[in-house]
């Protein structure tokens, strides 16, 4: 018999006990859930899963992405705002649910103060989108074309009470165009794009897509932003075209991570540091490849400022729509 | 045609072991729920929805389509062997299947049903693969006006769906339309009938409504008045003689398959009509050597069972290509796709072509697998008919409640489920049909949002605008015919009730 066997085994046993028993009450002790507002098949859900996997490696506990869909993300935020504030529930918040929906419907059981910021994850710019055979190729050309039309523009908005609608209408007003808003489906893809293809709509607010499905059928004339965006660096911005809407980064479709208010500060600090490292790291960019450009990390303070500035910028536009009904 | 080859080429890539496993489980579960009186395909797919939540879209559809196909066939087993149709659409199968069984030809009758179901399924699958992509390509040019008219056409069938009084059918259809208006207005975003509840902002959701109406109410009915399946005869086997009928009665198989697909495409008509229509067609082509219909004529079994299975492929065509589900079962399948983030309709053929091809692949595969599964498990499934139904119902109740909660993790959904269970029970006690309610609930929002978009797009000149849309106008003409037919139905049957 090998004399070294028994001490080796004992040593291994001791090591394994040490390894399996972390220091008492060290966060996290159990799996963490990210409540996510989109279904499992959505492209952004896959991005969130990747982020979750990378944070799992750093935290040593699995992070589960749990889709709670419905009502434009407000169901997910409601679930997040009412979850136990123990750091084991993170919610993926985004502008349309936390700011837009709340302005339209003050009865929603959450507001900006219901959450503590972890960090902003993504920013998707909204676009002016037309069918591929439209004569205009830039925002400037589109505005010139629109001014020659007799009837108001049939302008496809996504949901009736949505942030893309607010942003699109702000642009229409800054360009002094006569428009007829038509709510055309819940998302900014799908039915809005069909509307452009079959001629029901003249123009729609779109998003820069993560896939190339509609290539050759529609074209994005420009971004409704002040600054160019890495997702579509070649597109003209509304500001460059001479019709700035002046809402800065609040006009992006931003979304990030937050925890319910009341979560202990030390736990929040762990999460802010971990996700900050993941979101700024090169590993994430490599693994996302072409989709990496939607990652737009903002630290907790900047993220919280964005919540406030989005609310105050969008509030007058929401009031205008509610008044017009 | 090219698409057909693509679909076959897609079999290998679209269907891994997971999909085939889901399909086999779906078919087996489907055959059992179809055979058990009172459970049926709708209840089967409704209860499976929560399990699909964590699957990929193709696996999810494999499970649901398997149940749909299996249950469309399973009803024939109980109809033939014990003379109680497991599903309403197996009632036509019973007309000749049960007499055959009484005459000692049960094995032959059941084998004929199995072959007919597989045959009808495969033919309808091929037609689905041929027609759906073409229709989707045309539908890409459909605007809100055309979509609204198609939805309206579906709504005019509500009276025909009742089975009994057309008046009750319309009443239930309008109840469904009303329930669908709860929630945020699709154009203005104003809250409607929400009583200030944020929960109701998203509207009444499909799953609690369907599971409540169909599962919970069925459980309550069974507690009150259990169906007993006694004197189950055993000793069945596959009959070699039945296989010969594919050659000798081939025309009947083909005619019944095409009938089934055509009826399936029509919104709101469904398997019961298809099997009786096909049965009546078979009457016209009776062979002199056969026994009378109703006394064990094999052609009767073939016609009924082939047609009601062929309905499945036909019914998927408008759902996949136009996003308009024609009957409650297909509405649930559509709900399953939407849960996966895949919106059926013309866009799906561009955005999620692999899902479309996967659905086609599992559909054909399911129809083929039905034959061996049906024959191998036939004896065991008929044995299951002797299980105490109260045990089955306890399982149905548990799966319904747990499953509904799994989908949304919303406790209010369970209250909603129990509420609709009670509603469904009361309505069924009064002999009010539930299918039109579901059709109204599903098609109502499609009609409403597209109609209102049409009004907005026309910028106040609706009549002029419709004048430029020939397809919409021709569908409207069909709608007018449908309404005329509905009035004719109401007049020709002045007695509003049927026992």
Interface residues (C-beta under 8 A of the other chain):
Chain A: X38 X39 X40 X41 X42 X45 X68 X69 X70 X71 X74 X75 X78 X79 X104 X105 X107 X108 X109 X151 X152 X154 X159 X160 X161 X180 X182 X183 X184 X189 X190 X191 X193 X194 X195 X197 X198 X199 X200 X201 X211 X213 X214 X325
Chain B: X53 X54 X56 X57 X140 X141 X142 X143 X144 X184 X185 X186 X187 X188 X189 X190 X191 X196 X198 X201 X202 X205 X339 X340 X341 X342 X343 X345 X346 X347 X350 X351 X408 X409 X410 X449 X453 X456 X457 X459
